[in-house]
């Protein structure tokens, strides 16, 4: 998958219900078909209910499942003249996982429908209401399409309803959304959808939330802003990435626990937002927005902290921390440097966040590391990291931005600030634990909260040096400066050179061999120019940066001719395009050739599958590791119930997806966990 788009299932109509006594024993959602009366009168209309009871930790789906999943349905076989109306769904709940929003039922629920009994039937006439039902049952780790026959036997009679049956059906009806008697209005603007829903001014509303029933108009996972303005509820939602023009938007506005209104909105004026409603629009119910923000902020802090151990950041952090160990340093100076360094990192991360949010608001499918998707940015970083590596190796000194001599001898806030900017910049090629989830959640939050998460990422990155600057005891633990620091600098240049090597590889993968050669050539010329500068510095002679100017001019010229996107030839092996479709014959052939194979089974309606693909399978590090080790990737798409895949899953003792298998060169099979991490997959290629 090359972008994070709508994951609404296509061409999946999964039906609901089980035979009158219950579902098959293996079903994870037990379905029972009931009638409000077993003796309906001829020509009458009665209510049928499909009572659904999920097992613990399992759930079913609303008529619009959200980012992943599938609704239920029933294909009926009815007596002549009998009809059954559409399923009516109760107000759903929200389940958000790794940024994917799902509209679900995690507690027992019932889907209601109306049966019209044929006219003219004599009392005592039997009526068998039957059909074939299928529905989707999901847990946090697996999704299983379930099915079974559904039937109930009725007898034409007087239509009497028992008190117990009436109470049970009334309880189910109370959870159905009520039809709104007035038409709402909507305005579709670039990046935003706004609705004005008629609602009495004095009527209370608790934690409102708008569930779109019309597909493709709204970003389901984005937070909603809901306010009251007179006798209107004003709903503001982020629009879908590529919304289609529609003449009406159907949906459900929740106004309290298990209470809601079905809404039809047509194009028309929408007033400005009014008074915000407490608890409105939270992603996972009341307080969900705050929980998402706090979790994202915590993940960003931890991710930024762990980022210091990455090879592109650790050398700068180490030398900057050791610079505070020099003799004669005062507590005040240490605090000033720590704050300036932190400011440089945090402001850089916030600026990166602003750019990222701006790109996404403009419709670009950008995420963390978006800048590395552009070969031109990779080219710039390659030259920068090469210069830093040569500086750490002692080839030359650069005092302006706070590395080199200024990092170990310079004083003041300005060098520390620019060192922080530099640390944030060179951290962009790296990706540490906790970062993907934190940044992914940040992109779903309001802009102010999202920028706070990016600032938290910067604070986590700056935290070690901040502690060293403000805790004298930590500074006393640092070794005293000496000649060993020059040796350490040269040792720390090694991971920076490896980072430069990795960037060169990324450039080749993105833009092809020609751009790789140009990038390495520019880095070599830059190294020669910096060597001349360093030689003059070592001799104490007057020097200038003039020799570097032609190199930078040549680099600028290369930037102008380098395409912003990767070359087709280079991009073809990546992502889904590099995965072969599953077939048992092809798998056997690869095993005969002693090739390692990673085989995974997925479906458009499987939430866990999509999360694993986003968070692990499609990560660049995993693709790179598989490419290096010659691992062939095969994918089995079970979206439409391919019988061959079904038989293979059954042979593996599985009844649903996801399923992840790895075959080594000797053909030995390993079944992987159902929740994947990039480390789990890259270890296979080791």
C-alpha positions in Angstrom: 0.0 0.0 0.0 1.6 3.3 -1.1 -0.6 5.7 0.8 -3.0 5.8 3.8 -6.4 6.1 2.1 -9.9 5.0 2.7 -10.0 1.4 3.8 -13.8 0.9 3.3 -14.3 -2.6 1.9 -15.2 -2.9 -1.7 -17.7 -5.4 -3.0 -18.2 -7.0 0.4 -21.8 -7.6 1.4 -21.6 -9.9 4.4 -25.0 -11.0 5.6 -26.3 -11.6 9.1 -28.0 -14.1 11.2 -28.1 -17.7 12.1 -30.9 -20.3 12.1 -33.6 -19.7 14.6 -32.0 -21.8 17.4 -28.6 -20.0 17.0 -25.4 -19.9 15.0 -22.9 -22.6 14.3 -20.8 -23.5 17.3 -17.7 -21.9 15.8 -19.3 -18.5 15.4 -17.7 -15.7 17.5 -20.9 -13.7 17.2 -24.0 -15.7 18.1 -27.0 -14.6 16.0 -30.6 -15.5 16.8 -33.6 -14.6 14.6 -36.8 -13.6 16.5 -40.2 -12.2 15.7 -42.2 -9.9 17.9 -45.2 -12.2 17.4 -45.2 -15.8 16.2 -48.9 -15.5 15.0 -48.9 -12.5 12.7 -52.2 -11.5 11.1 -52.6 -11.7 7.3 -51.7 -8.5 5.6 -50.0 -7.1 8.7 -46.5 -5.8 9.3 -44.4 -7.2 12.1 -40.9 -6.6 13.4 -38.2 -9.2 13.1 -35.0 -8.9 15.1 -31.6 -10.5 14.6 -30.1 -10.6 18.1 -26.3 -10.5 18.0 -24.2 -11.6 20.9 -20.4 -11.1 20.4 -18.0 -13.2 22.4 -15.8 -11.3 24.8 -13.3 -9.0 22.9 -15.2 -9.5 19.6 -17.3 -7.0 17.7 -19.6 -6.6 14.7 -20.1 -3.6 12.4 -22.5 -0.7 11.7 -24.0 -0.2 8.2 -20.9 2.0 7.4 -18.1 0.1 9.1 -15.6 3.1 8.9 -12.0 2.6 7.8 -12.2 -1.2 7.9 -14.8 -3.9 8.3 -18.0 -4.8 6.6 -21.7 -4.5 7.3 -24.1 -7.4 7.7 -26.9 -8.4 5.4 -29.4 -11.3 4.8 -30.4 -12.9 1.5 -34.0 -14.0 2.1 -36.0 -16.9 0.8 -39.6 -15.9 1.5 -43.1 -17.1 0.9 -44.9 -15.7 -2.1 -46.1 -12.2 -1.4 -44.0 -11.7 1.7 -41.3 -9.0 1.9 -38.7 -8.0 4.5 -37.5 -4.4 4.7 -33.9 -3.2 5.1 -31.9 -3.8 8.3 -32.2 -1.0 10.9 -29.1 -0.6 13.0 -28.8 0.8 16.5 -26.5 3.6 17.4 -22.9 2.2 17.1 -19.8 2.7 19.2 -16.4 3.8 18.0 -13.2 1.8 18.0 -10.0 3.4 16.9 -6.8 1.4 16.4 -3.6 2.8 15.1 -5.4 5.7 13.5 -8.1 3.6 11.8 -11.7 4.4 12.9 -14.3 1.7 13.0 -18.0 1.9 13.8 -18.8 -1.2 15.8 -20.9 -3.1 18.4 -18.9 -4.6 21.2 -21.9 -5.4 23.3 -25.0 -7.5 22.5 -27.2 -5.7 20.0 -30.1 -6.4 17.6 -30.8 -5.5 14.0 -34.4 -4.9 13.3 -36.4 -5.3 10.1 -40.1 -5.2 9.1 -41.8 -8.3 7.6 -44.9 -7.7 5.5 -47.2 -10.7 5.7 -49.2 -11.5 2.5 -52.8 -10.6 2.4 -55.6 -13.1 2.2 -54.0 -16.0 4.0 -56.2 -18.2 6.1 -55.6 -18.5 9.9 -53.3 -21.4 10.6 -51.3 -21.0 7.4 -47.6 -21.7 8.1 -45.0 -19.2 7.1 -41.3 -20.1 7.0 -39.1 -17.1 6.9 -35.6 -18.3 5.8 -32.4 -17.0 4.3 -28.7 -17.3 4.1 -26.8 -15.0 6.4 -23.2 -13.8 6.6 -21.5 -11.2 8.9 -18.1 -10.2 9.9 -16.7 -10.9 13.4 -13.5 -9.3 14.5 -11.3 -9.4 17.6 -8.2 -7.2 18.3 -6.1 -9.8 16.4 -8.2 -11.5 13.7 -11.3 -11.0 11.5 -13.5 -13.9 10.5 -16.4 -13.8 8.0 -19.1 -16.0 9.5 -22.3 -17.3 7.9 -25.1 -19.7 8.4 -28.8 -20.4 7.5 -31.4 -18.3 9.2 -35.0 -19.3 9.6 -38.1 -18.9 11.8 -41.5 -20.6 11.5 -44.6 -18.4 11.9 -48.3 -19.2 11.7 -50.9 -16.8 10.5 -53.1 -15.8 13.4 -54.5 -12.9 15.3 -51.2 -10.9 15.7 -51.2 -11.0 19.5 -47.9 -10.0 21.1 -46.9 -11.2 24.6 -45.9 -8.7 27.2 -42.4 -10.2 27.4 -41.9 -10.0 23.7 -43.1 -6.4 23.6 -40.7 -5.4 26.3 -37.8 -7.0 24.6 -38.5 -5.5 21.2 -39.2 -2.1 22.8 -35.8 -2.1 24.4 -34.2 -2.8 21.0 -36.3 -0.1 19.4 -35.1 2.4 22.0 -31.6 2.0 20.7 -32.5 2.8 17.1 -31.8 6.3 15.8 -35.0 8.4 15.3 -35.6 10.0 12.0 -35.0 13.8 12.0 -38.1 15.5 10.8 -36.1 18.3 9.0 -33.5 18.4 6.3 -30.0 19.4 7.4 -27.6 21.4 5.2 -24.0 20.9 4.3 -21.1 22.8 2.7 -18.1 20.9 1.2 -15.0 23.0 1.2 -11.4 22.0 0.3 -10.3 19.8 3.2 -13.4 20.4 5.3 -17.0 19.2 5.5 -19.5 21.3 7.5 -23.1 20.4 8.4 -25.9 22.3 10.1 -28.3 19.9 11.8 -31.7 21.2 13.1 -31.9 20.5 16.8 -34.1 22.2 19.4 -32.3 24.9 21.3 -33.4 23.8 24.8 -32.9 20.0 24.3 -29.9 18.5 26.1 -27.2 16.7 24.1 -24.4 14.6 25.5 -21.1 13.9 23.7 -22.5 14.3 20.2 -20.8 12.6 17.3 -21.7 12.4 13.6 -21.4 8.9 12.0 -21.4 9.4 8.2 -23.5 6.7 6.4 -22.6 8.1 2.9 -19.2 6.7 2.0 -16.2 8.8 0.8 -17.2 12.2 2.1 -15.4 12.5 5.4 -12.2 11.4 7.0 -13.6 8.9 9.6 -10.6 9.0 11.9 -10.2 12.8 12.1 -11.6 14.5 15.2 -14.9 16.4 14.9 -15.7 19.8 16.1 -19.4 20.1 17.1 -21.0 23.3 18.5 -24.5 24.7 19.1 -25.7 27.8 17.3 -29.3 28.6 18.1 -31.4 25.7 17.0 -28.6 24.1 15.0 -25.8 21.7 15.7 -22.8 22.7 13.6 -20.6 19.7 12.7 -17.1 20.3 11.2 -15.2 17.3 9.9 -12.1 16.9 7.8 -13.1 15.9 4.3 -12.1 12.7 2.7 -8.8 12.9 0.7 -10.6 12.7 -2.7 -14.2 13.4 -2.0 -16.8 12.7 -4.7 -19.5 15.4 -5.3 -22.8 14.3 -3.8 -26.3 15.8 -3.7 -27.1 14.4 -0.2 -25.2 13.1 2.8 -26.8 10.5 5.0 -25.6 10.0 8.6 -26.4 9.6 12.2 -25.9 12.2 14.9 -25.4 10.6 18.3 -27.0 12.8 21.0 -26.5 10.6 24.1 -25.8 7.0 25.1 -27.6 4.7 22.6 -29.5 7.8 21.4 -29.3 9.3 17.9 -31.0 10.9 14.9 -30.8 9.8 11.3 -29.9 12.8 9.2 -30.2 13.7 5.5 -28.2 16.8 4.6 -28.4 18.6 1.3 -26.2 21.4 -0.1 -27.0 24.7 1.6 -25.6 27.5 3.8 -24.1 26.5 7.1 -23.7 29.1 9.9 -20.5 29.8 11.6 -19.6 27.6 14.5 -21.2 28.4 17.9 -20.6 27.3 21.4 -18.5 24.1 21.6 -20.1 21.1 23.2 -18.1 19.3 25.9 -17.1 15.8 24.9 -18.1 16.3 21.3 -16.4 14.5 18.5 -14.0 12.4 20.7 -12.5 9.6 18.6 -13.4 6.8 21.0 -16.2 8.2 23.1 -16.2 10.7 25.9 -12.7 11.7 26.8 -11.2 9.7 23.9 -9.7 12.8 22.3 -7.8 13.6 25.5 -6.7 10.0 25.9 -5.5 10.0 22.3 -3.6 13.2 22.8 -2.0 12.1 26.0 -1.0 8.7 24.6 0.4 10.4 21.5 2.3 12.9 23.6 3.7 10.2 25.8 4.7 8.2 22.7 6.4 11.2 21.1 8.4 11.9 24.3 9.6 8.3 24.6 10.2 8.1 20.8 12.2 11.3 20.8 14.2 10.0 23.8 15.0 6.7 22.1 16.0 8.6 19.0 19.1 9.7 20.7 20.5 6.2 20.4 20.2 6.2 16.6 23.5 6.4 14.7 22.6 9.8 13.2 21.9 11.5 16.5 24.1 9.8 19.1 27.5 11.3 18.0 26.1 14.9 18.2 24.5 14.3 21.5 27.6 12.6 23.0 29.9 15.4 22.0 27.5 18.1 23.0 27.1 16.5 26.5 30.8 16.1 26.9 31.3 19.8 26.0 29.6 20.6 29.4 32.3 18.6 31.2 35.1 21.0 30.4 36.7 22.7 33.4 35.5 26.1 34.5 31.9 25.6 33.4 29.3 27.4 35.5 25.8 26.1 36.4 24.3 29.2 34.7 26.2 28.6 31.5 25.2 24.9 31.5 21.5 25.8 31.8 21.7 28.4 29.0 23.3 25.9 26.7 20.8 23.2 27.6 17.8 25.5 27.0 19.2 26.9 23.7 19.9 23.3 22.5 16.4 22.3 23.5 14.9 25.3 21.7 16.7 24.5 18.5 15.4 20.9 18.5 11.8 21.7 19.6 11.4 24.6 17.1 12.7 22.5 14.3 10.3 19.7 15.1 7.4 22.1 15.3 8.4 23.6 12.0 8.5 20.1 10.5 5.1 19.5 12.0 3.7 22.7 10.5 5.0 21.7 7.1 3.6 18.2 7.4 0.1 19.4 8.5 0.2 22.0 5.6 0.9 19.3 3.1 -1.9 17.1 4.4 -4.3 20.0 4.4 -3.5 20.5 0.8 -4.4 16.9 0.0 -1.0 15.3 0.0 -0.6 11.8 1.5 2.2 12.8 3.8 3.4 11.2 7.0 6.4 11.2 9.3 9.5 11.1 7.1 7.6 12.6 4.2 10.7 14.6 3.3 12.6 11.5 2.6 10.1 10.5 0.0 11.6 13.3 -2.2 15.0 12.3 -3.7 16.0 15.9 -3.7 15.8 16.1 0.1 17.6 12.8 0.4 20.4 14.3 -1.8 20.7 17.4 0.5 20.8 15.2 3.6 23.4 13.0 2.0 25.7 16.0 1.5 25.0 17.3 5.0 25.6 14.1 6.7 28.8 13.6 4.7 30.1 17.0 5.8 29.2 16.1 9.5 31.0 12.8 9.2 34.1 14.4 7.8 34.0 17.1 10.5 33.8 14.4 13.3 36.6 12.5 11.6 38.8 15.6 12.1 39.1 16.6 8.4 38.1 20.2 9.0 36.4 22.4 11.6 33.2 24.3 11.2 32.4 26.7 14.0 29.3 28.4 12.6 26.6 25.8 13.4 28.0 24.6 16.6 29.7 21.4 15.6 33.4 20.7 15.5 35.4 23.1 17.6 32.4 25.1 18.7 30.8 21.9 20.0 33.8 21.2 22.3 35.2 24.7 23.0 32.7 27.3 21.9 30.5 29.0 24.4 27.1 30.7 24.3 23.5 30.0 23.4 23.8 30.5 19.6 26.1 27.5 19.0 24.0 25.4 21.2 20.8 26.5 19.4 22.2 25.6 16.0 23.5 22.3 17.3 19.9 21.5 18.3 18.7 22.4 14.9 21.4 20.2 13.4 20.5 17.3 15.7 16.8 17.5 14.6 17.7 17.7 11.0 20.0 14.7 10.9 17.5 12.8 13.0 15.1 12.8 10.0 16.6 9.8 8.3 16.1 7.8 11.5 12.9 6.3 12.8 12.8 5.0 16.4 10.3 3.0 18.4 7.0 4.6 19.5 7.4 7.3 16.8 5.1 5.8 14.2 2.1 5.5 16.5 2.7 8.9 18.1 3.0 10.8 14.9 0.2 8.8 13.3 -2.1 9.8 16.2 -0.9 13.4 16.0 -2.1 13.6 12.4 -5.6 12.8 13.6 -5.7 15.5 16.3 -6.6 19.2 15.9 -3.7 21.3 14.7 -2.8 22.8 18.1 -2.7 19.3 19.7 -0.7 17.9 16.8 1.9 20.6 17.1 2.1 19.9 20.8 2.9 16.2 20.0 5.6 17.3 17.6 7.0 19.6 20.3 6.9 16.6 22.6 9.0 14.6 20.1 11.6 17.4 20.1 11.5 17.6 23.9 12.2 13.9 24.1 15.1 14.2 21.7 16.5 17.1 23.8 15.8 15.6 27.2 19.2 13.9 27.8 21.2 17.1 27.2 18.6 19.1 29.1 19.1 16.9 32.1 22.8 17.2 31.9 22.5 21.0 31.8 20.2 21.3 34.8 21.5 18.4 37.0 25.0 19.2 38.2 25.4 15.6 39.6 25.0 14.3 36.1 27.7 16.6 34.8 30.1 15.5 37.5 29.7 11.9 36.3 31.0 12.9 32.9 34.7 12.4 32.3 37.0 15.3 32.2 38.1 16.6 28.8 41.4 15.6 27.4 43.0 14.1 24.3 40.7 11.2 24.4 37.9 13.4 23.2 39.5 13.8 19.8 39.7 10.0 19.5 36.1 9.7 20.6 35.1 12.2 17.9 36.7 10.1 15.2 35.1 6.9 16.5 31.7 8.6 16.5 32.2 9.6 12.9 31.7 5.9 11.9 27.9 5.8 12.6 27.6 9.1 10.7 29.4 7.6 7.7 27.0 4.6 7.9 24.1 7.0 7.9 25.5 8.7 4.8 25.9 5.3 3.2 22.2 4.5 4.0 21.1 7.8 2.5 23.0 7.0 -0.7 21.3 3.7 -0.9 17.9 5.3 -0.4 18.7 7.8 -3.1 19.5 4.9 -5.5 16.3 3.1 -4.6 14.2 6.2 -5.2 15.7 7.7 -8.2 17.8 5.0 -9.8 21.5 4.2 -10.3 22.2 7.5 -12.3 21.1 9.7 -9.4 23.0 7.4 -6.9 26.2 8.0 -8.9 25.6 11.7 -9.0 24.9 11.9 -5.3 28.1 9.9 -4.4 30.1 12.0 -6.9 28.8 15.2 -5.3 29.7 13.9 -1.8 33.2 13.0 -3.0 33.7 16.5 -4.5 32.4 18.0 -1.3 34.9 15.9 0.7 37.8 17.0 -1.5 36.8 20.7 -1.0 36.5 20.3 2.8 39.9 18.4 2.8 41.5 21.5 1.3 39.8 23.7 3.9 41.0 21.4 6.7 44.5 21.3 5.4 44.7 25.1 5.5 43.3 25.1 9.0 45.8 22.6 10.2 48.7 24.7 8.9 47.4 27.8 10.5 47.2 29.4 7.2 44.5 31.8 5.9 41.7 29.9 4.2 38.3 30.6 2.8 35.2 28.6 1.8 35.6 29.5 -1.9 36.6 25.9 -2.9 33.3 24.7 -1.5 31.2 27.1 -3.7 31.6 25.2 -7.0 30.6 22.0 -5.3 27.5 23.6 -3.9 26.7 25.1 -7.3 27.0 21.7 -8.9 24.8 20.2 -6.2 22.2 22.9 -6.8 22.3 22.1 -10.5 21.7 18.4 -9.8 18.8 19.3 -7.5 17.2 21.2 -10.3 17.3 18.2 -12.6 16.5 15.6 -10.0 12.8 14.6 -10.2 10.7 15.1 -7.0 9.4 11.6 -7.2 11.2 8.3 -7.5 11.8 6.8 -10.9 9.3 4.2 -12.1 12.0 1.6 -12.5 13.2 2.2 -8.9 9.8 2.3 -7.4 8.4 -0.8 -9.1 9.8 -3.3 -6.6 8.5 -1.4 -3.6 5.2 -1.8 -1.8 2.3 -3.9 -3.0 3.7 -3.9 -6.6 6.6 -6.1 -5.3 4.4 -8.8 -3.8 3.4 -11.7 -5.9 -0.2 -13.0 -5.7 -0.5 -16.2 -3.8 -0.8 -19.6 -5.5 0.1 -22.9 -4.1 1.9 -23.9 -7.3 4.1 -20.7 -7.2 4.8 -21.3 -3.5 5.9 -24.9 -4.3 8.1 -23.6 -7.1 9.9 -21.0 -4.9 10.5 -23.7 -2.3 12.0 -26.0 -4.9 14.3 -23.1 -5.8 15.3 -22.8 -2.1 14.1 -19.2 -2.0 12.9 -17.7 1.3 9.3 -16.6 1.2 7.2 -14.3 3.4 3.5 -15.2 2.8 0.7 -13.2 4.3 -3.1 -13.3 3.9 -5.2 -10.2 4.2 -8.5 -8.7 3.3 -9.8 -5.2 2.8 -12.3 -5.6 5.7 -9.6 -6.9 8.2 -8.6 -4.1 10.6 -5.7 -6.0 12.1 -4.4 -6.8 8.6 -4.4 -3.1 7.6 -2.7 -2.0 10.8 0.0 -4.6 10.3 0.5 -3.6 6.7 0.8 0.1 7.7 2.9 -0.4 10.8 5.2 -3.3 9.7 5.0 -5.0 6.3 5.1 -1.8 4.2 7.8 0.0 6.3 10.8 0.9 4.2 13.2 -0.9 6.6 11.3 -4.1 6.1 11.3 -3.8 2.3 15.0 -3.0 2.4 15.8 -6.0 4.6 13.8 -8.4 2.4 15.4 -7.0 -0.7 18.9 -7.5 0.7 18.1 -11.1 1.8 16.3 -12.1 -1.4 13.0 -12.8 0.4 10.1 -13.2 -2.0 6.9 -11.6 -0.7 3.6 -13.3 -1.5 0.1 -12.0 -0.6 -3.2 -13.8 -0.5 -6.2 -11.4 -0.8 -9.2 -13.0 0.9 -11.5 -9.9 0.5 -13.9 -11.7 -1.8 -13.6 -15.2 -0.2 -11.3 -16.9 -2.7 -12.0 -20.6 -2.2 -8.3 -21.5 -2.8 -7.2 -19.3 0.0 -10.0 -20.6 2.2 -8.8 -24.2 1.7 -5.2 -23.2 2.4 -6.2 -21.4 5.6 -8.2 -24.4 6.7 -5.2 -26.6 6.1 -3.2 -24.3 8.4 -5.8 -24.7 11.1 -7.1 -21.2 10.6 -10.6 -19.9 10.0 -9.8 -16.3 9.2 -7.2 -13.7 8.4 -4.6 -12.4 9.2 -2.1 -15.2 8.8 1.6 -14.7 8.4 4.0 -17.4 7.3 7.7 -17.5 6.6 9.5 -20.3 4.7 13.3 -20.4 5.0 15.6 -21.6 2.2 15.2 -25.2 3.4 11.4 -25.0 3.2 10.9 -24.9 7.0 7.7 -23.1 7.9 7.3 -20.6 10.7 4.0 -19.1 11.8 4.4 -15.5 12.8 2.4 -13.6 15.5 -0.8 -11.9 14.4 0.5 -8.6 15.6 3.7 -7.7 13.7 6.5 -5.2 14.3 9.2 -4.2 11.8 11.7 -5.9 14.0 9.9 -9.2 13.8 10.1 -9.1 10.0 13.6 -7.7 9.6 14.8 -10.5 11.9 13.6 -13.0 9.3 16.1 -11.6 6.8 19.0 -11.7 9.1 
